[in-house]
């Protein structure tokens, strides 16, 4: 058997599995599980990255 064709078949299976939706639920619906949008508090600092150079 041709290893290229085997690999092609394997990839097709992989993509078919990945492209099939697990459920019809809206992906970005607010499920409140990790905090609702109304509870969102933006960071007070400009960024979470330290302004100190690395190694100081």
C-alpha positions, -999 to +999 in steps of 0.1 A: +000+000+000+010+036-007+021+053+025+011+087+010-025+074+005-026+059+040-015+093+055-041+111+033-068+088+046-057+093+082-057+131+078-092+130+062-105+111+092-089+135+116-103+166+098-138+150+096-138+143+133-126+179+141-151+196+118-181+177+131-198+198+159-202+181+192-234+199+199-256+225+185-252+248+215-240+284+208-202+283+214-199+318+230-231+318+251-224+331+286-228+300+308-220+320+339-197+292+350-165+313+350-181+346+359-206+365+339-199+395+317-216+418+343-189+407+368-160+416+345-135+440+360-109+452+336-073+454+349-065+487+364-029+486+351-020+492+315-009+456+311-001+426+332+035+424+318+061+436+341+079+468+330+111+456+346+137+443+322+143+405+324+171+397+348+169+428+370 
